[in-house]
Amino acid sequence: MKLFNYLSFLLIFPLLYSCTPKEEKPQLEDFTKYVSTQVGSLSDFRLSTGNTYPAVATPFGMNFWTPQTNENGDGWAYMYQKDSINGIKQTHQPSPWINDYAAFSIFPMTGEVKFKEKERQSKYSHDTEIAKPHYYSVNLDTYKTKAEVAPTTRGAIFQFTFPETKDAIVLVDAYHKGSSVKIIPGENKIVGYVKNNSGGVPDNFANYFVIEFDKPFTTQGTWDGKNASEALEVKAERTAGYVKFATKAGEVITAKVASSFISPEQAQINLDREVGAKTFAQVKDEAQYEWNTEFNRLKVKGGSERSMQNFYTSMYRTLLFPRKFYEYDKDNQLVHYSPYNGEVLPGYMFTDNGFWDTFRAVFPFFTVMYPELNSHIMQGLVNTYNESGWLPEWASPGHRDCMIGSNSASLIADSYLKGIRGYDINTLYAAIIKNSKNHGPLGSVGRMGVDYYNNLGYIPYDVGIHENTARTLEYAYADFTIMKLAEELGRPQEEIDLFAKRAQNYKNVFDPSTNFMRAKMKDGSWQTPFIPEAWGGAFTEGSSWHYTWSVFHDPAGLGDLMGGQEAFAAKIDSIFSTPSIANHDYYGFEIHEITEMKVADEKYGTGQYAHGNQPIQHGIYLYNYAGQPWKAQKWVRKVLKDLYSPTPDGLCGDEDNGQTSAWYVFSALGMYPVAPGTSEYVIGSPEFGEAEMQLENGKSFKVIANNNSEENVYIQSATLNGQPFNKTFLTHEQIMAGGEIVFEMGATPNKSWGTAADSAPYSMSREKR
């Protein structure tokens, strides 16, 4: 009897096991419904409402996809105001000013094959577009065809719905600057490579792609940029290939795509691993789930529909860059093609980021919500330094000559000081020190003007180094973060003292007679004539109105220079009360950043506050250092309400790798990291009734704003974990420990909350050393 039961169990067990349900994924709230990827795409060279494109991607994906309305190579690939589409392209573009690299496009058409963008373009209507992070769909009216795409990290899947025709065509445009297309009819496949780029790549740079179709071709051909033929393979300056199908009405052709910066074989590995046998619906659903996994980390409620749309669209933008520039080989080992030395090497690599923009809020957001990712990025910075000898201040995909500063110091120091580990901090510290002593191979790498800065304490106006005063201010802040990191690493005291002294160099370019930061000549005299509203010259994409506040680490010290707290607050007031006049003689024309400042002032009365560009985005929060936090509360909520909209013209300037969006995310939560490298987040005015941050350490932190509304923007009182709270900042440690801060909100300022001397956030001048 025992034997019988045992044998019966052995026979039944496999059946029982096979019927055991698979572990289901957690149910997630769908926040993708609030996201429009077209926000910011109604832009052009003269006026930016974001300078974005509708990126179909996974978070930090190696490849994005976007519809293309303009010609190949145009930095404004998709412009909402255009009425025709000529391709859906794989893009790696971080900014229209930096432009794209490794791009190719896929486009369905019917009838005659047309290769050139203007000839093949199709009319379309926004009424038929669906533009979400995980899915894009559009009806191509000219060809009575529907195109859809859903992404993976390194690939995508397309669906093309054709009418009844013998000439259903899918064109692959491999772009210019050297490319190749090879058609393999027996495998329903197209392979090739593209080499187009905008700089910052080694000679052997290429993006290898593979495309697999679910139906045999009736015919096919290639194009060498001039002539079409039936040849199955072509290599030229510009190439394209096409395949044809005979389709019934409503028939769907599926194309599975992936690419690699390493090799054709790796492209196939990426395709098989990420797309493989999955259906379009599966890929789409998985991409949506991936986005919702991130959005559910940060749940907000108690706000308007518009606020929800602004918030999750901003979070989407914050999670696009930096781009994963690494792959997994056949043995599932982490490898990357180095955009610095052209070798394939182990380990992480990230790219497409300008630290001048993103050190301010994007990377501080990662330190709170994505410490593991932050650690991976730091590992990537180690690899970049080992492979190029420099830190990547603006990478796309390698070093690019754009913007100023050595802002890598800030994000490295902030990461380590906030307890994030798993990378070689000693190598990164050595890289930071190298930056502080050397002018790099490009103006954006290392420190331009470093000898003047280190010897004189500022970079003179008259020594041929543009944007000299802005560089002085940004180097001084970077030196503060180096000082803090040096202390944490136990470096020699003389080294710590050196950077502590240099962190005060901002004082060398402050002119007390004008109460502005001002360019100084080599002999120590002030540059004349002084025009506070003069953009460029001594400053970067701004004027003294904007850069005077670039003392992130010592606002109280800046206030002392201006005559104390009252004078400091009055000077901040003047930002908003001074008309948005601007002198653009340095540029010779009105740059778009000036136009955007003027537009915002005309519509909303923001004066010289140029939120559309980065230098002054922290400025509102300086009221907390001046003892008048209720003014920060007022202006934060005004900017959240007036300068962001879930529409194609919904931003007030360049989005810039997530920075302007990260400002929104932080500020809507009720806080902002004015000085990365310190542990503090300066309090503003939360937009939502409740926000919950699900932290990677398993804890959660809630921000609750009782009686919150568009009118009730002022904090009346606060408690932190049930205890009265009168500080105007939260610390990183308080947030990471979990808990909740509760604000009681009202329609009139409470001028006693947060105004005590010890309520103000950190300033270096107030630190006992």
C-alpha positions in Angstrom: 0.0 0.0 0.0 2.8 2.4 0.8 4.5 1.5 -2.4 1.4 2.1 -4.4 0.9 5.5 -2.9 4.5 6.5 -3.6 4.3 5.4 -7.2 1.0 7.2 -7.7 2.6 10.4 -6.3 5.6 10.1 -8.7 3.2 9.9 -11.6 0.9 12.7 -10.4 3.7 15.1 -9.2 4.8 16.4 -12.7 1.1 17.1 -13.5 0.7 19.0 -10.2 3.9 20.9 -10.8 2.9 21.9 -14.4 -0.4 23.2 -13.1 1.2 25.4 -10.5 0.6 29.0 -11.6 3.6 31.1 -12.5 4.6 33.9 -10.2 2.6 36.9 -11.4 4.0 40.3 -11.7 2.7 42.8 -9.1 -0.3 44.8 -10.2 0.7 48.4 -11.0 -1.3 51.5 -11.4 -1.2 52.8 -14.9 0.5 56.2 -15.0 1.5 56.1 -18.6 -2.0 57.4 -19.4 -0.9 60.7 -18.1 2.2 61.0 -20.2 2.4 62.7 -23.6 5.8 62.3 -25.3 4.9 65.2 -27.6 5.2 67.8 -24.8 7.9 70.3 -25.9 7.9 69.3 -29.6 6.3 72.4 -30.9 9.8 74.0 -31.2 12.2 75.4 -33.6 15.6 77.2 -33.7 14.1 80.5 -32.7 11.8 79.5 -29.9 12.1 76.4 -27.8 9.0 75.0 -26.0 11.2 72.1 -24.9 13.2 71.1 -28.0 12.1 67.6 -27.4 10.9 64.8 -29.7 8.4 62.0 -28.9 10.9 59.3 -27.8 9.5 55.8 -27.8 11.8 54.0 -25.4 12.4 52.1 -22.2 13.9 54.0 -19.3 17.6 54.9 -20.1 17.3 52.8 -23.3 20.3 52.3 -25.6 18.0 53.1 -28.5 15.0 55.4 -28.9 12.6 55.7 -31.8 10.8 58.8 -33.0 8.7 59.8 -36.0 10.7 62.1 -38.4 9.1 65.1 -40.0 12.3 66.8 -41.2 15.1 65.6 -43.4 17.9 63.3 -42.3 20.5 65.0 -40.2 18.2 67.9 -39.0 18.5 68.2 -35.3 14.8 69.1 -35.2 13.8 65.7 -36.4 10.2 65.9 -35.3 8.4 69.2 -35.3 4.8 69.1 -34.1 3.8 71.9 -36.5 4.8 69.8 -39.6 2.1 67.9 -41.4 4.2 65.1 -43.0 6.2 62.1 -41.8 9.0 60.5 -43.8 10.3 57.8 -41.4 10.4 56.4 -37.9 14.0 56.5 -37.0 16.2 55.0 -34.4 17.7 58.0 -32.6 20.3 58.6 -29.9 19.9 62.4 -30.0 20.1 64.1 -26.5 19.5 67.6 -27.9 19.0 69.3 -31.3 22.1 71.4 -30.6 24.2 68.2 -30.2 22.3 66.4 -32.9 22.1 62.7 -33.6 24.3 59.7 -34.2 23.9 56.1 -35.4 20.5 56.9 -36.9 18.5 54.9 -39.5 14.8 55.0 -40.3 12.1 52.6 -41.3 9.1 53.7 -43.4 6.2 51.9 -45.0 4.7 53.0 -48.3 2.8 51.7 -51.2 3.2 51.9 -55.0 6.5 53.2 -56.3 9.6 53.1 -54.2 10.7 56.5 -53.1 14.1 57.0 -51.4 14.4 60.7 -50.7 12.7 62.1 -47.6 10.7 64.8 -49.4 9.6 62.5 -52.1 8.4 59.7 -49.9 6.8 61.7 -47.1 3.2 61.1 -46.1 0.6 63.4 -44.8 -0.7 62.6 -41.4 -3.0 64.0 -38.7 -2.3 64.4 -35.0 -5.8 63.1 -34.5 -4.5 59.6 -35.5 -1.3 59.8 -33.5 -0.8 58.0 -30.2 2.4 59.1 -28.6 3.3 57.3 -25.3 6.6 56.2 -23.8 6.0 52.6 -24.7 4.0 53.0 -28.0 3.7 55.2 -31.0 1.1 54.9 -33.7 0.2 57.0 -36.7 -1.9 56.7 -39.9 0.1 57.6 -43.0 -2.7 59.1 -45.1 -0.8 59.3 -48.4 -0.3 55.5 -48.3 -3.5 54.5 -46.4 -1.1 52.7 -44.1 -0.8 52.5 -40.3 2.6 52.4 -38.6 3.2 51.3 -35.0 6.3 50.8 -32.9 7.0 49.5 -29.4 10.5 49.5 -27.8 12.9 47.3 -26.0 16.2 48.6 -24.5 18.2 47.8 -27.6 15.5 47.0 -30.1 11.9 47.4 -31.1 9.0 45.8 -32.9 7.0 47.4 -35.7 3.6 46.7 -37.2 2.6 48.1 -40.6 -1.0 47.7 -41.6 -1.4 47.9 -45.3 -4.3 48.2 -47.8 -4.8 45.6 -50.5 -1.8 46.0 -52.8 0.9 44.2 -54.7 3.3 46.9 -53.8 3.4 47.1 -50.0 6.9 48.5 -49.3 9.1 48.8 -46.2 12.1 51.1 -46.8 15.2 51.1 -44.6 17.1 54.4 -44.9 20.6 53.9 -43.7 21.4 57.6 -43.9 24.6 59.4 -44.9 28.3 59.5 -43.8 28.9 55.9 -44.7 26.4 53.0 -44.5 25.6 49.6 -45.8 22.4 47.5 -46.4 22.3 43.8 -47.1 19.0 42.0 -47.9 18.8 38.3 -47.1 15.5 37.1 -48.8 15.9 33.5 -47.6 15.7 34.7 -44.0 13.2 37.5 -44.5 16.0 39.7 -43.1 17.8 43.0 -43.7 21.1 43.7 -42.0 23.6 46.6 -42.2 25.4 49.3 -40.5 25.4 53.1 -40.2 28.2 55.4 -39.3 26.5 58.8 -39.2 27.5 61.0 -36.3 27.9 64.5 -35.1 31.4 64.1 -33.6 32.9 62.4 -30.6 33.5 59.0 -32.1 36.5 56.9 -33.0 37.3 55.9 -36.6 35.8 52.4 -36.3 32.4 53.7 -34.9 29.4 52.0 -36.4 25.9 50.9 -35.4 25.0 47.5 -36.7 21.3 46.6 -37.2 19.3 43.6 -38.0 15.6 43.6 -39.1 13.5 40.4 -39.4 10.1 40.3 -41.1 7.3 37.8 -40.6 6.6 37.3 -44.3 8.6 36.5 -47.4 9.4 39.4 -49.8 7.9 39.4 -53.3 10.9 41.5 -54.4 13.6 43.7 -53.0 16.3 46.2 -54.0 18.9 48.7 -52.8 19.9 52.3 -53.4 23.4 53.8 -53.3 22.3 57.4 -52.9 22.0 58.0 -56.6 20.7 54.8 -58.3 18.4 52.0 -57.4 19.1 48.4 -58.4 18.1 44.8 -57.6 21.4 44.2 -55.9 21.0 42.6 -52.5 23.9 44.5 -50.9 25.2 48.1 -51.2 27.9 50.1 -49.5 28.2 53.9 -50.1 28.1 57.3 -48.6 24.4 57.0 -48.3 22.4 53.8 -48.8 18.9 52.4 -48.5 17.2 49.1 -49.0 13.6 48.1 -49.6 11.4 45.0 -49.5 8.0 44.4 -51.1 5.0 42.4 -50.1 1.6 41.6 -51.6 -1.0 42.4 -48.9 -4.7 42.0 -48.4 -6.7 44.8 -47.0 -5.8 45.3 -43.4 -2.9 42.9 -43.5 -0.2 43.5 -40.9 3.5 43.1 -41.6 5.6 42.8 -38.5 9.3 43.8 -38.4 11.6 43.0 -35.4 14.6 45.2 -35.0 17.7 45.5 -32.9 21.1 47.1 -33.1 24.6 47.0 -31.6 27.6 49.2 -31.4 29.8 46.1 -31.1 29.1 43.9 -34.1 26.5 42.4 -36.4 26.6 39.2 -34.3 25.9 41.2 -31.2 22.9 42.9 -32.9 21.4 39.5 -33.6 22.0 38.5 -29.9 20.2 41.7 -28.8 17.3 40.9 -31.1 17.0 37.3 -30.1 17.3 38.2 -26.4 15.0 41.2 -26.2 12.4 40.6 -28.9 12.8 37.0 -30.0 9.5 35.2 -30.5 7.4 37.9 -28.7 4.4 39.4 -30.4 3.8 43.1 -30.9 1.4 43.1 -28.0 3.8 41.4 -25.7 6.6 43.9 -26.4 4.2 46.8 -26.0 2.8 45.5 -22.7 6.3 44.8 -21.3 7.5 48.3 -22.2 4.4 49.8 -20.6 5.0 47.6 -17.5 8.6 48.8 -17.3 7.5 52.4 -17.4 4.8 51.9 -14.8 7.3 50.1 -12.6 9.2 53.3 -12.4 6.2 55.6 -12.1 4.8 53.5 -9.3 7.9 54.3 -7.3 6.7 57.8 -7.0 2.9 58.0 -6.6 1.2 61.4 -6.3 -2.5 62.2 -5.8 -4.6 65.0 -4.7 -3.8 67.2 -7.7 -5.6 68.2 -10.9 -5.6 66.1 -14.0 -3.3 68.7 -15.6 -0.9 68.4 -12.7 -0.8 64.6 -13.0 0.0 64.9 -16.7 2.7 67.4 -16.0 4.2 65.3 -13.2 4.4 61.9 -15.0 5.4 63.5 -18.3 8.3 65.2 -16.4 9.2 62.0 -14.7 9.3 60.3 -18.1 11.7 62.9 -19.4 13.8 62.6 -16.3 14.3 58.8 -16.9 15.5 58.9 -20.5 19.1 60.1 -20.0 21.9 59.2 -19.5 21.6 56.4 -22.1 22.7 52.9 -21.4 25.6 52.4 -23.8 26.4 48.8 -22.8 25.3 45.4 -24.0 25.3 41.8 -22.9 27.4 39.4 -25.0 26.6 35.7 -25.9 27.8 34.7 -22.4 25.6 37.3 -20.8 28.6 39.3 -19.8 28.4 43.1 -19.5 30.4 44.8 -22.3 30.5 48.1 -24.1 32.0 49.6 -27.2 34.1 52.5 -26.1 33.2 55.7 -27.8 36.6 57.0 -26.6 39.2 54.4 -27.8 37.1 52.2 -30.1 37.7 49.0 -28.2 35.1 46.5 -26.8 35.6 46.4 -23.1 33.9 45.0 -20.0 31.7 47.0 -17.7 29.2 49.8 -17.7 29.1 52.8 -20.0 26.5 55.6 -20.2 26.3 58.6 -22.5 24.2 61.4 -23.9 24.4 63.8 -21.0 25.5 67.3 -20.3 26.5 67.6 -16.7 26.2 71.4 -16.9 22.5 70.9 -17.0 21.9 67.7 -15.1 24.1 68.1 -12.0 21.5 70.4 -10.7 18.5 68.1 -10.3 18.7 65.0 -12.5 21.5 63.3 -10.7 20.3 64.3 -7.2 17.0 62.6 -8.2 19.0 59.5 -8.9 20.7 59.6 -5.6 17.3 59.5 -3.9 15.3 57.2 -6.1 17.9 55.3 -8.1 21.0 54.7 -6.0 21.8 51.4 -7.8 21.6 53.1 -11.2 23.7 55.9 -9.8 26.4 53.4 -8.8 26.4 51.9 -12.3 26.8 55.4 -13.8 29.7 56.0 -11.5 31.3 52.7 -12.7 30.8 54.0 -16.2 32.6 57.3 -15.3 35.5 55.2 -14.1 35.6 53.4 -17.4 35.4 56.7 -19.3 38.3 58.1 -17.4 40.4 54.9 -17.9 39.6 54.9 -21.6 40.0 58.6 -22.4 42.0 60.1 -19.6 39.1 62.6 -18.9 35.7 62.7 -17.3 32.8 63.2 -19.7 31.4 66.6 -19.0 29.3 66.4 -22.2 29.3 63.0 -23.9 27.4 62.1 -27.1 28.6 59.4 -27.4 32.2 60.5 -26.7 33.5 63.8 -25.6 31.8 66.8 -27.2 32.8 70.5 -27.0 29.7 71.9 -25.4 29.0 74.1 -22.4 31.4 74.9 -19.5 32.5 73.8 -16.0 33.8 70.6 -14.5 30.5 69.6 -13.1 31.4 65.9 -12.9 32.9 66.8 -9.5 29.5 67.7 -8.2 27.7 64.5 -9.1 30.6 62.2 -8.1 30.9 63.9 -4.7 27.2 63.9 -4.2 26.9 60.2 -4.9 29.7 59.2 -2.5 28.7 61.6 0.2 25.2 60.2 0.1 26.5 56.7 0.8 26.3 55.2 -2.7 29.1 52.7 -3.3 30.2 49.9 -5.7 32.7 51.9 -7.8 36.3 53.0 -7.6 36.1 56.3 -5.9 39.9 56.7 -5.7 40.1 56.7 -9.5 37.3 59.2 -9.7 38.9 61.4 -7.2 42.1 61.3 -9.2 40.1 62.3 -12.3 38.5 65.2 -10.4 41.9 66.4 -9.3 43.3 66.1 -12.8 40.4 68.3 -14.0 41.2 70.9 -11.3 44.8 71.3 -12.7 44.4 71.0 -16.4 42.7 72.4 -19.5 41.4 69.3 -21.4 41.5 68.5 -25.1 38.2 70.3 -25.6 36.8 73.5 -24.0 34.2 71.5 -22.1 36.7 68.9 -20.8 38.9 69.7 -17.8 39.0 73.4 -17.0 39.5 76.1 -19.6 41.4 79.0 -18.0 42.5 76.8 -15.1 45.9 78.5 -14.6 44.3 81.9 -14.2 41.7 80.5 -11.9 44.2 78.7 -9.7 46.6 81.6 -9.5 44.4 84.7 -9.5 41.3 83.2 -8.0 39.2 84.1 -11.1 39.4 83.9 -14.9 40.0 87.4 -16.4 37.7 88.8 -19.1 40.6 90.0 -21.2 42.7 86.8 -21.8 40.7 85.3 -24.6 38.6 82.9 -22.6 34.9 83.2 -23.2 32.3 82.9 -20.5 35.0 83.6 -18.0 33.0 84.8 -15.0 30.5 81.9 -15.4 33.5 79.5 -15.4 34.9 81.1 -12.2 31.6 80.6 -10.4 31.1 77.0 -11.5 34.6 76.1 -10.7 34.2 77.6 -7.2 31.2 75.4 -6.6 32.9 72.3 -8.0 35.8 73.0 -5.6 33.4 73.1 -2.7 32.2 69.6 -3.7 35.8 68.5 -4.0 36.5 69.8 -0.5 33.6 67.8 0.9 34.7 64.7 -0.9 38.3 65.1 0.2 37.1 65.4 3.8 35.1 62.2 3.5 38.1 60.4 1.9 40.4 61.5 4.6 42.7 63.4 2.3 45.5 65.6 3.7 44.4 68.7 5.4 46.4 71.0 3.1 44.5 69.5 0.2 41.1 70.1 1.9 42.1 73.6 2.8 43.2 74.4 -0.8 39.7 73.5 -2.2 38.0 75.3 0.8 39.9 78.4 -0.2 39.0 78.0 -3.9 35.4 77.5 -3.0 35.3 81.1 -1.9 36.6 82.4 -5.3 33.0 83.5 -6.1 33.8 86.5 -4.0 36.5 87.6 -6.4 33.9 88.4 -9.2 31.3 90.0 -7.0 31.1 93.8 -7.4 29.6 95.4 -4.2 29.1 98.7 -6.1 26.5 97.1 -8.4 25.5 94.1 -6.3 26.1 91.8 -9.2 28.7 89.2 -10.3 30.8 91.0 -12.9 33.7 90.3 -15.2 37.1 91.3 -14.0 40.2 92.2 -16.0 43.6 90.6 -15.5 44.9 93.7 -13.7 42.1 93.4 -11.1 39.9 96.2 -12.5 36.3 95.7 -13.4 35.3 95.2 -17.1 33.4 98.2 -18.4 30.9 99.2 -19.4 28.9 97.0 -17.1 25.5 96.0 -18.4 23.7 93.6 -16.0 21.4 92.4 -18.7 24.1 91.6 -21.3 23.9 88.0 -22.3 27.0 86.0 -23.2 30.5 87.4 -23.0 31.4 86.8 -19.4 28.4 84.4 -18.9 27.0 81.3 -20.4 23.5 81.5 -22.0 22.5 84.2 -19.5 23.5 87.5 -18.0 24.6 88.7 -14.6 21.0 88.6 -13.6 21.2 84.8 -13.8 24.7 84.0 -12.8 24.9 86.3 -9.7 23.0 83.5 -7.9 25.4 80.7 -8.9 26.8 80.3 -5.4 25.0 77.1 -4.7 27.2 76.2 -1.7 27.1 79.5 0.1 24.0 81.6 -0.4 24.4 83.1 3.1 27.9 84.2 2.1 26.4 85.8 -1.0 23.8 87.5 1.1 26.6 88.9 3.3 28.2 90.4 0.3 24.9 92.0 -0.6 24.5 93.5 2.9 22.6 90.9 4.9 19.4 88.9 4.8 17.0 91.8 4.1 19.2 93.1 1.2 19.6 89.6 -0.1 15.9 89.0 -0.2 15.3 92.4 -1.8 17.8 91.5 -4.5 16.0 88.3 -5.2 12.7 90.2 -5.4 14.3 92.4 -8.1 14.7 89.3 -10.3 11.0 89.2 -10.7 10.2 92.9 -10.7 12.8 93.9 -13.3 11.5 93.8 -16.9 13.0 91.1 -19.1 15.2 93.4 -21.2 18.3 91.8 -22.6 21.4 92.9 -24.5 22.4 90.3 -27.2 25.4 92.2 -28.8 27.7 89.2 -27.9 25.6 86.9 -30.1 24.6 89.3 -32.8 21.0 88.2 -32.7 18.4 87.4 -30.1 19.1 83.8 -29.0 16.1 81.6 -28.2 16.8 81.6 -24.5 16.3 85.4 -24.5 13.1 85.1 -26.4 11.8 82.5 -24.0 12.5 84.7 -21.0 10.7 87.6 -22.6 7.7 85.4 -23.6 7.4 84.1 -20.0 7.6 87.7 -18.6 5.0 89.0 -21.0 2.6 86.2 -20.2 3.2 85.6 -16.5 5.2 88.5 -15.1 8.4 86.6 -14.3 10.8 89.5 -15.0 14.4 88.4 -15.4 13.7 84.9 -14.0 14.7 82.8 -17.1 13.4 79.4 -16.0 13.8 78.2 -19.6 17.5 77.9 -19.0 19.4 76.3 -16.2 21.6 78.9 -14.4 18.8 80.4 -12.4 16.5 77.4 -11.9 17.5 77.2 -8.2 17.0 80.9 -7.6 13.5 80.8 -6.2 14.7 78.6 -3.4 17.2 81.1 -2.2 14.5 82.9 -0.4 14.8 80.2 2.3 18.4 81.3 2.9 17.2 84.9 3.2 14.7 84.1 5.9 11.6 84.6 3.7 10.5 81.1 2.7 6.9 82.1 2.0 8.2 83.9 -1.2 9.8 80.7 -2.4 6.5 78.9 -1.8 4.6 81.5 -3.8 7.0 81.5 -6.8 7.5 77.7 -6.9 3.8 77.2 -7.3 3.5 79.9 -9.9 6.2 78.4 -12.0 4.7 74.9 -11.6 1.3 76.3 -12.7 2.3 78.8 -15.4 5.5 77.5 -17.1 4.6 73.8 -17.5 1.7 72.4 -19.5 0.9 68.9 -20.9 0.8 70.3 -24.5 3.2 70.3 -27.4 4.2 73.9 -26.4 4.3 72.9 -22.8 7.8 74.0 -21.7 9.3 77.4 -21.4 12.8 76.5 -22.8 15.1 73.6 -23.5 14.3 70.5 -21.6 18.0 69.5 -21.6 18.4 65.8 -20.8 15.7 65.9 -18.1 16.9 68.9 -16.1 13.9 71.1 -16.6 11.6 68.1 -16.0 13.5 67.0 -12.9 13.0 70.6 -11.5 9.3 70.0 -11.9 9.4 66.5 -10.2 11.4 67.7 -7.2 9.4 71.0 -6.9 6.1 69.2 -7.1 7.2 67.0 -4.3 7.9 70.2 -2.3 11.7 70.2 -2.3 14.7 71.0 -4.4 18.5 70.1 -4.2 20.0 73.6 -4.4 23.5 72.4 -3.6 24.4 68.8 -4.5 27.3 67.8 -2.4 25.3 68.8 0.7 22.7 66.5 2.2 19.9 68.9 2.0 16.8 69.4 -0.1 15.3 72.9 0.2 11.6 73.1 0.9 9.2 74.9 -1.5 5.5 74.2 -1.8 4.2 70.7 -2.6 1.8 70.6 -5.5 -0.1 67.5 -4.5 -2.1 66.5 -1.5 0.0 63.4 -1.1 3.2 62.0 -2.6 4.8 58.7 -1.7 8.4 57.9 -2.6 9.1 54.1 -2.6 12.8 53.9 -1.9 15.2 51.2 -3.0 16.0 50.4 0.6 12.5 49.2 1.1 11.3 52.2 3.0 8.9 54.9 1.9 8.8 58.6 2.5 5.5 60.6 2.2 4.9 64.3 1.6 1.4 65.2 2.8 0.0 68.7 2.2 -3.3 69.1 4.0 -5.8 71.7 2.7 -3.7 72.1 -0.5 -5.1 73.8 -3.5 -4.1 76.3 -6.2 -4.8 79.1 -3.8 -3.4 77.5 -0.6 0.2 77.5 -1.6 1.7 78.7 1.7 3.0 76.5 4.5 1.3 77.3 7.8 3.0 74.6 9.9 4.7 71.3 9.5 5.5 68.0 11.3 8.1 65.4 10.5 7.2 62.0 11.8 4.7 63.6 14.2 7.1 66.1 15.6 6.9 69.9 15.0 9.1 70.8 12.1 10.4 74.4 11.5 13.3 73.8 9.1 13.1 74.9 5.5 15.0 71.8 4.3 15.0 68.1 4.6 18.1 66.0 4.8 18.9 63.0 2.7 19.2 60.9 5.8 15.6 61.9 6.9 14.2 60.9 3.6 16.1 57.6 3.3 15.0 56.6 6.8 11.4 56.7 5.7 8.5 58.4 7.4 6.4 61.4 6.5 6.4 65.1 6.5 3.0 66.8 6.9 2.4 70.4 5.8 -0.7 72.4 6.7 -1.3 74.7 3.8 -3.1 78.1 3.6 -3.9 81.0 1.3 -1.9 83.6 3.2 1.8 83.5 4.1 2.8 82.4 7.6 5.8 84.6 8.1 6.9 83.0 11.3 7.3 79.4 9.9 10.8 78.6 8.9 12.3 82.0 9.6 14.4 81.2 12.6 18.1 81.5 12.2 18.6 77.8 12.4 15.8 77.1 9.9 17.8 78.1 6.9 19.6 75.5 4.8 23.3 74.9 4.7 25.8 77.6 3.6 29.5 77.2 3.7 30.0 80.5 5.4 28.0 79.3 8.4 29.9 76.1 8.8 32.3 75.9 11.6 35.7 74.7 10.3 
